[in-house]
Amino acid sequence: GSFDIVYQPIYSIDKGGYTSCEALLRLSSDELGDITPDEFIPLAEKNGLALQIGNFVFKEVCKFVATNKLWEKGIENVHVNLSVIQCMQEKLYELLFDIMDHYELDYKFIDLDVSETSAIMANETLLRNMNVMLDHGMSFSLDNYGTGLSNTNTLVKYPFKYVKLDKTLVKAAVNDEKARIILHKTVSMVKDLDMMVVAEGVEDMGEYDMVVYLGCNYIQGFMFSNPLSPEDYIRFANK
């Protein structure tokens, strides 16, 4: 009962409007205050609760999308994060399909965010799940690219539709010429691979102008909106 799901709008540069959002899990405690996902997700995985939490999030997001008919507000999809444990489930697609079917939700309205670590650890299991879900109209994002290994083999092996550039890569490129060259080449490479680029963590006009100039397709960050409660997101989407 302490978990909340918030939604951060994602802006489409190509379409000039908000066409998607990311569902983010939050945990607050009267005793400990706000607890970040970086803190509670590893604990949940260690204690065997990650699957339960992942299922809870996915159900709540599907219910939210279906109940509010977000597609009528111009929202094309909602990004939902998958944990490492979820990615390692042999028939993850069956569980996710059952939930979407329960809410009579078209599969195309869900995009699943996968970290590079999850992709490497789940390997062929994830790839099999992805191919089944892709055949049913779902899509996938490679999350936080630019941190960790940032292995180009991950881009080659897995059928991602979106690549999300980590905010640290974006911020570094504003004032550092080498970092800007790396970001420029990364954006060009991803687009040449027929994937779309999401710039995460954009907070000011300097970062905005740079990612637009470099050719990113989408922007997510505090400059456009903080993560919003379900009620506030609906009001935001109705503007």
C-alpha positions in Angstrom: 0.0 0.0 0.0 3.0 2.3 0.1 3.8 2.1 -3.6 2.6 4.8 -6.0 2.9 5.0 -9.7 3.6 8.3 -11.3 3.8 9.2 -15.0 6.4 11.5 -16.7 5.3 12.9 -20.0 7.6 12.3 -23.1 7.7 15.0 -25.7 7.9 14.1 -29.4 10.1 16.5 -31.3 8.9 15.2 -34.6 5.2 15.7 -33.8 5.5 18.7 -31.6 3.5 17.3 -28.7 3.3 14.8 -25.9 2.7 11.4 -27.4 3.8 9.0 -24.6 4.9 8.8 -21.0 6.9 6.6 -18.6 5.4 4.9 -15.6 7.7 5.2 -12.6 7.3 3.4 -9.3 7.7 5.4 -6.1 7.8 4.2 -2.4 7.3 6.4 0.6 7.4 5.5 4.3 6.2 7.5 7.3 9.4 6.4 9.1 12.0 6.6 6.3 10.5 9.2 3.9 10.9 8.8 0.2 12.9 5.7 -0.9 14.4 5.7 -4.4 14.1 2.8 -6.8 17.9 2.4 -6.7 17.4 1.5 -3.0 14.3 -0.6 -3.0 14.5 -2.5 -6.3 17.8 -4.4 -5.4 16.2 -5.3 -2.0 13.1 -6.5 -3.7 15.1 -8.7 -6.0 17.2 -10.0 -3.1 14.1 -10.8 -1.1 12.1 -12.4 -3.9 9.5 -9.6 -4.2 10.5 -8.2 -7.6 8.1 -10.3 -9.6 5.2 -9.3 -7.3 6.1 -5.6 -7.6 6.5 -5.9 -11.4 3.2 -7.5 -11.8 1.5 -4.9 -9.6 3.0 -2.1 -11.6 2.0 -3.7 -14.9 -1.6 -4.3 -13.8 -1.9 -0.7 -12.5 -0.5 0.8 -15.7 -2.8 -1.3 -17.9 -5.8 -0.4 -15.8 -4.9 3.3 -15.9 -4.4 3.3 -19.7 -7.6 1.4 -20.4 -9.8 3.2 -17.9 -8.8 6.6 -19.1 -8.6 5.7 -22.8 -5.3 7.5 -23.2 -5.3 6.8 -26.9 -8.1 9.3 -27.2 -5.8 12.0 -25.7 -3.1 11.4 -28.4 -1.0 9.1 -26.2 0.5 6.4 -28.4 2.1 4.3 -25.7 3.2 4.1 -22.1 6.7 3.0 -21.2 6.9 0.4 -18.4 10.2 -0.8 -16.8 11.0 -4.5 -16.6 13.2 -5.8 -13.8 16.0 -8.2 -14.3 14.0 -11.0 -12.7 11.0 -10.3 -15.0 13.3 -10.5 -18.1 14.5 -13.9 -17.0 11.0 -15.4 -16.9 10.7 -18.1 -19.6 7.1 -17.2 -20.6 6.9 -13.6 -19.5 4.8 -12.8 -22.5 1.9 -15.1 -21.3 1.6 -13.2 -18.0 1.7 -9.8 -19.7 -0.8 -10.8 -22.4 -3.2 -12.1 -19.8 -3.1 -8.8 -17.9 -3.6 -6.7 -21.1 -6.4 -9.0 -22.2 -8.1 -8.6 -18.8 -8.3 -4.9 -19.4 -9.0 -5.3 -23.1 -6.0 -3.2 -23.9 -4.4 -3.2 -27.4 -0.8 -4.6 -27.0 0.6 -1.6 -29.0 -0.1 0.8 -26.1 2.7 -0.8 -24.0 6.4 -0.3 -24.5 8.7 -2.2 -22.2 11.9 -0.6 -21.0 14.8 -3.0 -20.5 18.2 -2.0 -19.1 21.4 -3.3 -20.7 22.2 -5.3 -17.6 18.9 -7.0 -17.9 19.4 -7.8 -21.5 22.8 -9.3 -20.9 21.7 -11.4 -17.9 18.4 -12.6 -19.5 20.1 -13.1 -22.9 18.2 -15.7 -25.1 15.2 -15.9 -22.7 14.6 -12.2 -23.1 15.1 -12.4 -26.9 12.5 -15.1 -27.2 10.0 -13.2 -25.2 10.7 -10.0 -27.2 10.1 -11.7 -30.5 6.7 -13.1 -29.4 5.6 -9.7 -28.0 6.8 -7.9 -31.1 4.7 -10.2 -33.2 1.7 -9.0 -31.2 2.5 -5.3 -31.6 4.4 -4.4 -28.4 7.6 -2.4 -28.5 10.8 -2.2 -26.5 13.2 0.5 -25.3 16.9 0.1 -24.3 17.0 2.1 -21.1 19.8 4.3 -19.7 22.1 3.9 -22.7 25.4 5.6 -22.1 26.1 4.1 -18.7 27.6 0.8 -17.8 28.9 -1.2 -20.7 26.9 0.6 -23.5 27.8 -2.4 -25.7 26.9 -1.9 -29.3 26.3 -5.6 -29.5 23.1 -5.0 -27.4 21.8 -2.7 -30.2 22.6 -5.4 -32.8 21.2 -8.4 -31.0 17.9 -7.1 -29.6 15.0 -5.6 -31.6 14.6 -2.4 -29.7 12.4 0.4 -31.2 13.7 3.1 -28.9 17.1 3.9 -27.3 17.0 6.1 -24.2 20.1 8.2 -23.7 21.0 8.4 -20.0 20.8 11.9 -18.5 24.5 11.8 -17.6 25.5 11.5 -21.2 23.2 14.4 -22.1 24.5 16.6 -19.3 28.2 15.9 -20.0 27.8 16.9 -23.7 26.6 20.4 -22.9 30.0 21.7 -21.7 32.5 19.0 -22.9 33.4 18.8 -26.6 34.5 15.2 -26.4 31.3 14.2 -24.7 29.3 16.1 -27.4 31.1 14.3 -30.2 30.3 10.9 -28.5 26.7 11.9 -28.1 26.4 13.1 -31.7 27.9 9.9 -33.1 25.7 7.8 -30.8 22.5 9.5 -32.0 23.6 9.1 -35.6 24.4 5.4 -35.1 21.1 4.6 -33.4 19.1 6.3 -36.1 21.1 4.6 -38.8 20.0 1.3 -37.1 16.4 2.4 -37.6 15.8 3.0 -33.9 14.4 6.2 -32.3 16.3 8.2 -29.8 14.9 9.4 -26.4 17.0 12.0 -24.6 16.4 11.6 -20.8 16.9 14.1 -18.1 16.6 17.3 -20.1 16.3 20.2 -17.7 17.1 23.4 -19.4 17.2 25.2 -22.8 20.9 24.5 -23.3 20.3 20.7 -23.1 17.1 21.0 -25.2 18.7 22.9 -28.0 21.6 20.4 -28.1 19.4 17.3 -28.3 17.2 18.9 -30.9 20.2 19.9 -33.0 21.7 16.4 -32.7 18.4 14.9 -34.1 16.9 13.1 -31.1 13.3 12.1 -31.6 11.9 12.4 -28.1 12.7 14.3 -24.9 11.9 13.4 -21.3 12.9 15.5 -18.4 12.0 18.2 -15.8 12.1 20.9 -18.4 8.8 19.6 -19.7 7.3 18.0 -16.6 8.1 16.3 -13.3 6.6 12.8 -12.9 2.9 13.4 -12.2 0.3 11.6 -10.2 -2.3 9.7 -12.3 -4.9 12.5 -11.7 -2.4 15.2 -12.6 -1.2 13.3 -15.7 -4.8 13.1 -17.0 -5.2 16.9 -16.5 -1.8 17.4 -18.3 -2.8 15.1 -21.2 -6.2 17.0 -21.6 -4.5 20.4 -22.1 
